[in-house]
Amino acid sequence: MNKILKAGISTIQDSEGRFGYRRFGMPLSGAMDRQAAWWSNYLVGNRPGNPVIETSYAGLSIEFSNSNYIAVAGAATEFELNNQKVEASCNHAVQSGDVLRILPSHAGTLSYLAIRGQWLVDQDFQSVSTYLPSKIGGFSGRLLRKGDKINIETAGQPPALTIPVNYKRYIPSSCKIRFIPGPEFALLNSFCKESLLQEAFKISQDSSRTGYKLVGRALDCDEPVDFTSRPTVRGVIQLPPGGSPIILMADAPTTGGYPRLGKIVETDIDLLAQMRPGDSVRFQKVTNKEAEILFEEYRKIYEYVVKNV
Amino acid sequence: MPIAKLSYFQIAENAVEVRGDNLPVEYYQSLGRYLLRAVDKSEDYEYLALPDALAFYSRFTSLQADRLERLASSFHFEKPGSSKVEDKTFEFSVCYDKEFAPDHAELEERLNMPFEKIVETHKQGIYRLEMYGFMPGFAYITGLDPSLVLRRKTSPSARVPANSVAIASQYTGIYPEESPGGWYILGRTPQRLFDREAGTFTLEPGTRVSFHQISREEYEKQLDE
């Protein structure tokens, strides 16, 4: 069994999350940066939705129990195998007793460790994705700990693959995130709309898998007084009283009581997930049509991975 | 009833919100079920019905508002209780022992009636599970007697025990697990709200619900089963 030597902040996730349970109040969860999870699996010849370990920053260290193949994608562009630095752009063969360590990266926050084969991890409500607030999924619904063991059925040698150049993504420290206007965007006054589109916001320390809080000039908007719960999904930009937007992330609640200014396009949510506290974001409004085109491009990434494993 | 006028909103690339005027929650629940039957692969779609809206989601394909509008155009609403729609009642066993009702004193004070009367009134009601929200498996149950309606606590309790039955505004809620909470706890149920291994929730939204008072001994007995 592959053993966690040091956990850092790590959970087991799959890229899709827990679909089909929203009407029971169950968030989708799943990988924060989905395309990174797909690519890590791609590099070891796993299906894109195979379980992975999602880890924040550095610290994860794991000892492998048998001959296998592993890969890392996301923030980490290199990592350590048996105390030697290796590139994260391809898969690596490991033997029993080999030790991997995730190192601090220059940019980004989340790295995904894929291990070739079928992960023998229990599903909770048809998914391995961890939802910490309700202790659902993953490893007993909690963060991974030193000593935890993960059993994986090996699957032979994968093809030697690298991420195609046109799909390689570099993580900046400031970015523009595109969104489609939400149902309550029309309720904003024009000053508020302009502020949203012109201001730069910084990611706050007070950010989690549930949502990233933004700080900047408070959006001084007139809000509807009696606001009922509305359906929310990952990527929704909420405006709570106080004027600091929150962008819901992977563990987005199924409903929310704040106005929904918009919804970030899928591929930009993945990028946003990699932004660090202090990094800056600006909003760019796009039309439903433009978002649809971007979504098709996003799906093509997934389909590329599916076709090549 | 006449064809309802609905508005459709693109809330994500793969999610659409449907909203009408003065429609009952049963309308949205029924429309959600209808749309699941209307699509090609129902396992790639899901819905969430709220008291005033329906959200319909696809797993990972584009779902545009105009397509959903076309799918919904043939929907015909049948009210629950009519001959075509099954309406079984699920009975929750509730132990209203004061040990399971840490808020009994505050309830007496705020509602200005003895706890015994609060219990009597609560257990006689006919209720409906309107929706889940706030956390997985937290059921919002409507049908609370007007004499029991009160605003939630201003400072929530840090620890509401799992399976607590509580009230706030027009709802009875059941906490699926221990959590902080601002509702007034008046009892506890031995029944499980979800089955983790099976990956199922006991009750679908829209289910008719009643509360049946049980003794402490009966509670302990049902807990062991």
Boltz contact constraints between the chains, C-beta under 6 A:
constraints:
  - contact:
      token1: [A, 19]
      token2: [B, 59]
      max_distance: 6.0
  - contact:
      token1: [A, 20]
      token2: [B, 46]
      max_distance: 6.0
  - contact:
      token1: [A, 22]
      token2: [B, 46]
      max_distance: 6.0
  - contact:
      token1: [A, 22]
      token2: [B, 48]
      max_distance: 6.0
  - contact:
      token1: [A, 23]
      token2: [B, 48]
      max_distance: 6.0
  - contact:
      token1: [A, 23]
      token2: [B, 205]
      max_distance: 6.0
  - contact:
      token1: [A, 24]
      token2: [B, 132]
      max_distance: 6.0
  - contact:
      token1: [A, 24]
      token2: [B, 136]
      max_distance: 6.0
  - contact:
      token1: [A, 24]
      token2: [B, 201]
      max_distance: 6.0
  - contact:
      token1: [A, 25]
      token2: [B, 132]
      max_distance: 6.0
  - contact:
      token1: [A, 25]
      token2: [B, 133]
      max_distance: 6.0
  - contact:
      token1: [A, 25]
      token2: [B, 135]
      max_distance: 6.0
  - contact:
      token1: [A, 25]
      token2: [B, 136]
      max_distance: 6.0
  - contact:
      token1: [A, 25]
      token2: [B, 138]
      max_distance: 6.0
  - contact:
      token1: [A, 26]
      token2: [B, 136]
      max_distance: 6.0
  - contact:
      token1: [A, 124]
      token2: [B, 196]
      max_distance: 6.0
  - contact:
      token1: [A, 125]
      token2: [B, 199]
      max_distance: 6.0
  - contact:
      token1: [A, 126]
      token2: [B, 199]
      max_distance: 6.0
  - contact:
      token1: [A, 134]
      token2: [B, 136]
      max_distance: 6.0
  - contact:
      token1: [A, 183]
      token2: [B, 9]
      max_distance: 6.0
  - contact:
      token1: [A, 231]
      token2: [B, 17]
      max_distance: 6.0
  - contact:
      token1: [A, 231]
      token2: [B, 48]
      max_distance: 6.0
  - contact:
      token1: [A, 231]
      token2: [B, 55]
      max_distance: 6.0
  - contact:
      token1: [A, 233]
      token2: [B, 12]
      max_distance: 6.0
  - contact:
      token1: [A, 233]
      token2: [B, 15]
      max_distance: 6.0
  - contact:
      token1: [A, 255]
      token2: [B, 133]
      max_distance: 6.0
  - contact:
      token1: [A, 263]
      token2: [B, 12]
      max_distance: 6.0
  - contact:
      token1: [A, 288]
      token2: [B, 10]
      max_distance: 6.0
  - contact:
      token1: [A, 291]
      token2: [B, 13]
      max_distance: 6.0
  - contact:
      token1: [A, 292]
      token2: [B, 62]
      max_distance: 6.0
  - contact:
      token1: [A, 295]
      token2: [B, 13]
      max_distance: 6.0
  - contact:
      token1: [A, 295]
      token2: [B, 62]
      max_distance: 6.0
